[in-house]
Each structure stands twice: as structure tokens, then as C-alpha cells.
Amino acid sequence: MLDTTFLVDPRGRIVYVNAACQRMFGYAPEELIGQLLFDYLAPDDRARTQEEARHVMAGCPRVGFENRYLRKDGRYVNVMWSACWSAEDQLRIGVARDVTHLKRTEAIQHATYAISEAAHNATDLDGLLRQIHQIVARLVPVAGLAIATCDRRTKELSFSYQMDRDGSLPVLDEPLACQFCAQVICGGRPMRLPDTMLRARSGEALSRHDRTGWLAIPLIAQHETIGVLVLKSDPETHHSDEDRGLLHFVSEQVAIAIDRAQMKDELLRAARYDELTGLPNRRLFKDRINSAVARCVRSRGSMAVLYIDVDDFKQVNDALGHATGDLLLKDIARRLQLCVRGADTVARLGGDEFVVLLEGVATQGDAQLVVVKIRDAMLPPLDIGGQSLRIQLSIGVALYPEHGQELEQLLKHADEAMYSDKRNTGAVLTYPAPPNPIGGSSPADR
Ligand SMILES: Nc1nc2c(ncn2[C@@H]2O[C@H](COP(=O)(O)OP(=O)(O)OP(=O)(O)O)[C@@H](O)[C@H]2O)c(=O)[nH]1
């Protein structure tokens, strides 16, 4: 028979079981007869199974109750029961069907569906990784989970997500974890953290804590390894071959979901940030200034906009090359950011033009304090490949509401003020710090 038939007395003791139990539970009939069936139950399923047995013994035959038992080899078997009570014999008659395979298929289907739903609904990569943790934890025993992802451009590996069961703690110390993940990426297949690597870290015999199991599965999307899924398991519940099979299958869906989320994040970032400097671009700046205007209208607040242009920047490109010009722009962006508060916005409009949004600044005098700070920050020359570059900025200020009550008016005023500043100061960009202005550009020329 494919199914296992049990006869169980009112106390739950097995009175009879057929030979099919050997295949399903790993025990021969003589090993089970006389034992309590309850003792073989998965601990999590005990309470509801007792409840179900009471029901059956009250004279309600049932078909379709499911629970799990621990086999002799330590694996779980999923069982579906048909059971009834014989009052005459004072025996519970149960026919057990092995539905482990069915359950596994169901679990894979659920996980696949849940992952694609999470990929669809998650607003960002962080949210997606949190949901993936929950989905994996429903599939196999997980004490903690980490996800390492490769940077698309640099190919550097870093941990984008690490979480223990209790919601805290980095999962594995970082250098060891990176070394382990690098090995998994090279091998291209799931791998358990070898004890030798743990010993190399602790330098002695492994403690119970160190015996925690670590299983890493490469995340492969479009034939490329994009990261590694690292699972922590308690010393008592190392992942079985079946768990590994499940994880291997699910990891393919996880990889696709992460790949898509990364791409979406990148597209969103590219649409809002300047690639060279990492500063907000014109579009994001407009959003920020519009929100700031709305806040000012509500709270009768004030703000200032600084329009900044690098004097004679073209000559850096012409004389020292575009790459040097790029480095200079990056350094200017960095220095500008150091001059303002976290709540302020520094953005690059394009080329050598930057803007700064200073919320809560009401007067020309207050804005000028920041202008002076910025000019001071640009005083130290930048050293690029032995070239000492000095720069000068032209800066124009517009105040809300004095010079405009909306974005375009404010930018126009600040731009005009910047040109007026350029006319007044003249260009003094020098490299490698010679005394004369470059290229004969005089304020009158512009
Ligand atoms: N290296 C580099 N140069 C850029 C980039 N974007 C624009 N530029 C260059 O920046 C220069 C901008 O020059 P302008 O603002 O027109 O002129 P300028 O030399 O700064 O002169 P003034 O503005 O009158 O002081 C042009 O040569 C552009 O080609 C960039 O991303 N990297």
C-alpha cells in the first residue's frame, strides 16, 4: 500500500501500523507499535493535532487534516490524514498519505508568487530585500539572512541587507562574509561555510555559537552573478538537501527580482541626480524648490537661492583636458556641500553651473554669510596630477519672497545677480597658479 494505516488507542498509543510506515516514516512497524504517535509529531503541529484527535474521537470522521512528523532520518514528512473513530473497538483509525512532494511544490508556487508580487509592489530595493527575508523564512528554517549585491559598475560586493531573526545584529562578520561570498561567486553554486574558514577566524576549536550553519547561494540573473543570498541556521537545524533544493529554485526568482529593483533604482537615480557629482540635478532641484516655496507659503517662511557659476571653467577643459575639468567639478560639488546644512540643497544645473537652496534665510545679509563661506571654501587650490588649480566663483542671490514667489522668477533673479557679480569681479582662474589670468578673457569681454 502507498498509504500507512494506523490503529491508535484512546491514549494515542499505536496498536497497529502496516508496512508502508517504513517508507513514509523510516521506522519498521515493530519500532512504532506500542509508541505514542504524538511523540513523532513536529512540535509546532502538536496542539492542533491534539485538538483534531479529540474531534475525531467525538465521532466526527475527517478527511484532509495535515500535519508533519519527524522521520527516523531527521527529515520531516508532510502527512494528509483520513481518520475516524471506532467506538466499538475504542480505536482511532487513521490513513496517512505522504504529501511532502505536493507541499514542496505548493511552497515553491507560493514563494514564487510572493516574490513576484514583492518585486512589483516594493517601492525600493531595501523594501524588497526585507520582504524576501520574510518569504525565505516561511520556506525553510532561518535564524538570520543576509544579501550581498555586486555593484553594477565597480563589481564590488557589499551587504545590502543583514538581519537576524530578532530583527537585529549583523549576520556574519563582514570580512569573513565577503571572503565566503567571493568563493561562492567563483564556484557559481550553493556552498556551506566551511569550518576551516570559521577556525581561521577564531583560531581555536569551534564554540557552539560558531557552529551556527551558514549556507550561501549565488544569485544569478541574465547569466550574471549579481549577488549572494546567505542564510544562517541554528546549530540544531542545519539546512537539509531538500531545503537547499527549495532555496536554489527560489534564489533564481530572488535574483530576477533584485536585478529589476536595482535597475529601477538606478533609473530613478539617474533621472534625479547628476552622474558626475552625485548632486541633485535640475529636475530634482525644481521639485525641492517647489516644495520649499509651498512650505514658505504655508508658514510665511523665507529662503534664498544662490546661483553659482565657475569663472573661466572652459579654459580648464581646453588647457588640461575634460577629465581634469570633471575632477574639478566634483571637488567643487564636495566643497559646496560642506558649506551648507543638511536640510539645504546643493544641485548641479549642468556644465559649470550650481545652485544652492537655503531654507529659512530671510535677508541679503544672512545669504551673504553663506556666500562668504563658499568663497572661503574655494580658496585652497586643488591639486590634480601635479597641477595646482585655483578657482573663483560668480555667485548671485535671490530671496523669497522679495525677488520672486515662484521657481522661475527666483532662478532668473539669481542668474542675473550672478552675471552682475561676474562682471564686477572678473575671472581669476589660474593654473598651475601663474600670476596672470588665462586666455586674455577680461570682464569686458563677457
Ligand atoms: N569637464 C567638463 N566640462 C563640462 C561639463 N559640462 C560642461 N562642460 C564645459 O564647461 C564649460 C562651461 O563654460 P562656460 O560657462 O560657457 O564658460 P566659462 O569658461 O566658465 O566662462 P564664464 O562662465 O564666462 O566664466 C564648457 O566648456 C563646457 O563644455 C562636464 O560635465 N565636464
PDBQT file of the ligand as one rigid body, heavy atoms in Angstrom, charges set to zero:
ROOT
HETATM    1  N1  LIG A 501      34.846  68.743 -17.787  1.00  0.00    +0.000 N 
HETATM    2  C1  LIG A 501      33.550  69.041 -18.010  1.00  0.00    +0.000 A 
HETATM    3  N2  LIG A 501      33.234  70.158 -18.677  1.00  0.00    +0.000 NA
HETATM    4  C2  LIG A 501      31.946  70.442 -18.889  1.00  0.00    +0.000 A 
HETATM    5  C3  LIG A 501      30.911  69.599 -18.426  1.00  0.00    +0.000 A 
HETATM    6  N3  LIG A 501      29.733  70.149 -18.780  1.00  0.00    +0.000 NA
HETATM    7  C4  LIG A 501      30.010  71.302 -19.439  1.00  0.00    +0.000 A 
HETATM    8  N4  LIG A 501      31.353  71.492 -19.504  1.00  0.00    +0.000 N 
HETATM    9  C5  LIG A 501      32.096  72.563 -20.097  1.00  0.00    +0.000 C 
HETATM   10  O1  LIG A 501      32.048  73.663 -19.191  1.00  0.00    +0.000 OA
HETATM   11  C6  LIG A 501      32.338  74.817 -19.925  1.00  0.00    +0.000 C 
HETATM   12  C7  LIG A 501      31.376  75.900 -19.481  1.00  0.00    +0.000 C 
HETATM   13  O2  LIG A 501      31.891  77.071 -19.899  1.00  0.00    +0.000 OA
HETATM   14  P1  LIG A 501      31.113  78.396 -19.828  1.00  0.00    +0.000 P 
HETATM   15  O3  LIG A 501      30.333  78.508 -18.546  1.00  0.00    +0.000 OA
HETATM   16  O4  LIG A 501      30.335  78.585 -21.071  1.00  0.00    +0.000 OA
HETATM   17  O5  LIG A 501      32.259  79.436 -19.820  1.00  0.00    +0.000 OA
HETATM   18  P2  LIG A 501      33.360  79.710 -18.762  1.00  0.00    +0.000 P 
HETATM   19  O6  LIG A 501      34.664  79.352 -19.345  1.00  0.00    +0.000 OA
HETATM   20  O7  LIG A 501      33.056  79.104 -17.431  1.00  0.00    +0.000 OA
HETATM   21  O8  LIG A 501      33.256  81.259 -18.685  1.00  0.00    +0.000 OA
HETATM   22  P3  LIG A 501      32.336  82.134 -17.749  1.00  0.00    +0.000 P 
HETATM   23  O9  LIG A 501      31.108  81.328 -17.415  1.00  0.00    +0.000 OA
HETATM   24  O10 LIG A 501      32.025  83.328 -18.547  1.00  0.00    +0.000 OA
HETATM   25  O11 LIG A 501      33.159  82.418 -16.571  1.00  0.00    +0.000 OA
HETATM   26  C8  LIG A 501      32.200  74.454 -21.415  1.00  0.00    +0.000 C 
HETATM   27  O12 LIG A 501      33.496  74.350 -21.952  1.00  0.00    +0.000 OA
HETATM   28  C9  LIG A 501      31.561  73.079 -21.394  1.00  0.00    +0.000 C 
HETATM   29  O13 LIG A 501      31.994  72.269 -22.475  1.00  0.00    +0.000 OA
HETATM   30  C10 LIG A 501      31.289  68.406 -17.741  1.00  0.00    +0.000 A 
HETATM   31  O14 LIG A 501      30.468  67.614 -17.284  1.00  0.00    +0.000 OA
HETATM   32  N5  LIG A 501      32.616  68.173 -17.551  1.00  0.00    +0.000 N 
ENDROOT
TORSDOF 0
